[in-house]
Structure formats: C-alpha cells, structure tokens
Amino acid sequence: MSVFEYQAINQKQQKISGLIESDHIKNARIQLKEQELIVLTITPTKQHSAKAKRLFQKHLSMADIAMLTRQLGSLIQAAIPIDQALNTILQNQHKKHLVKIIKQTHSQILQGQSLAKSLNSNHGQFPDYYIATIELGEASAKLGTILEALAIDIEKQQQFRRKVSAAMIYPMVVSVIALVVVYSLLVFIVPQIAAVFQDSGQELPGITTFVINLNEFLTEHSIIIFSILLLLILSVKLLLKNPNIKEKMQRLLVKIPAIGKVLITTNAIRFARTFALLYESGAPVISALNNSAMALNYLPMRQAILKAREKVREGSSLFSAFKQYQALPPVTLYMLASGETSGQLAKMLNKAAQNQESEIDYYTTKLVNIFEPVMILIMGGVVLFIVLAMLLPIFELNQIPL
C-alpha cells in the first residue's frame, strides 16, 4: 500500500488536505470521490522521507494535548459534529505542528474513521491511555464528557509536573553556576597569578602546585574533556532506548533515597490517575490496568503491574495481586484496597493521587531547602581552596628576610 497526499473540496465547499492509503493513485482518486470530495491535487509521498519526517517531527506537548482536548470536548458537548469541531479548532490555531496533526485527524474523520483511530494515525503523538479513553467515550456515546474529564486529568498532570520541575530546576541551575565559576577561576584567573610565582623562582606549596597542575590539565585537555562528556551524554540517551538497560539503570537510581522516592511516587500518582479515569469511563479492569501500566516511565513498576494484571485475569483481587508483586507504594496500595472493598475504586485512587501530590510537593521543597546551604558550603569551600592556593605563596614571600 502506498500513501498519497491530497487536496480536495468537500461538500461544504471547504478546501481540505490529508493523506490516504491505496494500492494505486487511480484507486486513491476513486476512494476520495466516493467520499464526495472534489480532488484538486493528489501526489504520492515517499515512504523513506515520511519516516524521516516522523523521526524529526516535533511532538505535541501535554499542554497542547490538554488545550485540544478541552476545546474538542466543549464543542462536542455543544452537539457540534466532530468534523466541524476540528475545523473550528483549526481555524483558530496557529502552531504549525498542531495544525498539521489536526488536519491529518480531520482528514481521517472525513474518510469515515473514528476519532480514536484518527488521532492514533498521528504516529504516537497521543498516549495509549488517551486513545483508549476516547475509544470508550465513543463506544458509550459520552465522548464530550470523557474528553472534558481527560482534559482535567492532563491539566492536573501538567500542574504537578510544573511543581516538581520548578523544585528540581533550582538545584541544577545552582550546580551549573558553581561549576562555571570554579572552571573560570581555574582557567582564567589562576594562570595569571601562577605566572608571577613561576617568574620569581619561588618554591611553591603543595596546594598551589596542585591547583596550577589542575589548571594546565584543564587548559590542555578542555576540548577532549567536553567531547567525552558530550559522548557520554549521547551514549546514555542511546542506551536508555533499550528497555532492558533502562530498567537496570532505573533500579540503580531508585536506590538513591531522594531520586527513588520522587521516581516511585510520581509514577504511582500517574498510575492512580490514569486507572481511575479509565475505570470511571467504563473500561474493563484488565484493559484499564494494561493502559495505565503503559503510561508509566518507571519500568520496574510497569512490569509489576502487568504481572499483577495476569493475577487479576485469573480471578485474584486487585489488592492481593498488587501486594504480591509490590507494584505500588503502601499508601496507594491500601487506598486501592479501600476503594475495591467499598466499591469506590476511582474515587479512592484519585484521593491517593491527590495526597501523594501534596506529599511529593512538600518533599521536593524540603530537598531544595537542604540542598541550597549544602551547595553554598561546597562552592564556598572550593573557592576558598583555590584562593588559599594563590595566597599562600604571597604570605611565604612576605616572610623571606631581606
């Protein structure tokens, strides 16, 4: 099957464009005419170039998805057909990557595809749980309501991520500034002072010799050092694309107390919110577990939930299955048990997510408050070490008898 790009006029005299799959360009024209479209242009797209475009294609941010979902939900709840709703959103949208995705989705809708399948045709731009939830909305004839719920869920995700990111950015910025200051001292200030000592022929203290040697090393090998660092970063990014390596690295990272708590808690929150949304939308438990697990970035938790899913499939309760594989933190696990017993599973999981969001917000704020003075002490200590290394020879020079 080949892919063809087309421009056409629909029944409402609107110019539309999109992609269509067919075995031949003539059959593609016939398919478009059957959809009562007047074809203006139709050209084959090169498969390799399409793959390359997808590789470098800008991905939708969660903020873009939230905005699109909320607008679409509001229009559908106002009894506006999906194709018209998408067209209305398109007319008021100026982001190129988002316009392209809406056009592609609109084109698929006009070809008779469901909204879920149309969105899924955008090559991974929308998460699996998002597509699954929309499928449930279409099947239950509650698409507008479910889109509104999805938008609220994504906005909560965004709000939580912003809080965590804001807490984590500050220590990173302070660390980078500290490294730049120390590097600048060693590379630009130390050589000028060292030149004076070397010209005097004075025997230098060990601490001063160490700093001068460090300066010479950094100056001579700075390009190699930066190249190795860049290569290391790229190698890690490449290795993390392998699920097995990524899982092993995550298991190591989680042993670091601060990182481990944030990683586990944020993924537990993501699971609780996603599962609650899918379950409340009418998804079968097995399907909801599968899609919720696939929404997680922490692979050990994902694998544990997928194993628990198989136990649930065999007839086990959610609580016993999750407890067996230690799939969730104790707080989330016991809220799940409470919800399962009381018949308020979605409500209790949303409450668990809300409680843990408050907990992680407090925890990250506390970490930053601890990190700040520690980083200032470390930076001050390093700068003091360099300053002492430069001042000691001056003190010794002043003590030499005339």
Steps between C-alpha positions, in 0.01 A plus 500: 500500500622849409424827674367795300472864602197684366316830491127499438173691536232349725121532481510825697736653241788492747854428386647207693824302484620171638651157439335188361627143461434308178670253267488745205448872441189428288341300782590780741307744278203261493503470881498879536216538247300239694534733800340771280823700481613696193869416459724797418841335530623157599865397517682195639716553809838330525494244781860560607449877513180450700694291753771765517240770559349297784845458653557877518136596547429721797298317762190650653548629852254396769387865509409479128313172555312647799396807301388295198310256724318772693400689183384182327307386809321835534398506132378137501299563817339789311374238247744608226610209274862389540609608150354850551650520849847418364456752219401769752808427713717503185384848400613640837830311522838642392753244626630325187556156654156505664331621179659209311371246754148648505492494117610137493238407762230697316590325175466157664161598650377600153608157374265341755749411773413532871658782701720254693636341180542843338705629792700176511599549135732782613789261576515499880414865560231398750557259795346151486279562804369818332397308186346221713294752700367665184405156362297445817337841460399424143367156595294637790370809313652718776788637292456865600489420872801268480701756301430754775616248762813427294579871473467542879724196556771630264485848655550345846799307362644823359449691823671226701791471255555875508524492881752215499699652210514840670635334815763305304613780265639721778759247627606428141547872423699553821721198419569624146585852624734352762681291238531799264642720780757238604597427138540873428721545807722208401529585130507882497608632843745236627735517193555875545594465867702181439713678238618750765607221738680303230696809387614559860656153517340449842438146624122461507289325768344165408147643490609769251684249282189280492276791387751609232530142368120471496482825303754374245312172464164675443652749254680235294220243500182712518385400148556131577319530836195671345500249211503207745217657704293557185569146379406363843168690501415382146598141587278499810207638296556230239532224759179612672309418182565134582226399750721242678783748558253774598338269757838407653604866522168592661545224758839652588364857510213403727751393767604866537251616769405842358473385137332170591219662698423755227513239220276246676249753635457691172437174313256379768309828458499455122365145535230600751369786285511305172337186640231707678419687177480183289302306762256787551457525121382137492817317396529132602745457790754303291500760222526784754796328671678446170462859377583645843818291521611610153462866605782459756865596445632292790538158337527283816162633616355447151619137496363436851157639402492289183577189711227599746263540204547131415412404858186714478416330170521166686248624758715662768392828661688817405637544852640146536648505147669838552620404848654177370716686245553814713378698202411819689613695808312404822285817505368446146462126560281538808289774340447257210392231749260743667350600165466140385322401824266802507423501127653847463821402323536806273420743783753344739776487238445866413521578872824298525645697207398829659655407837824385340523815287491706821760267656743518207454878475600533868786251455655675197470841671679357806774352279560837333516672841765247611689510170539879489722545810692179425578620146604843628736333753654274232541786253644723773741226605629448144544875439675535840735213405596674173543841670720347774709326235569839342551692826735256681801577276440874555501451879821293476660764276431769761671286768829473304763719675642784292 
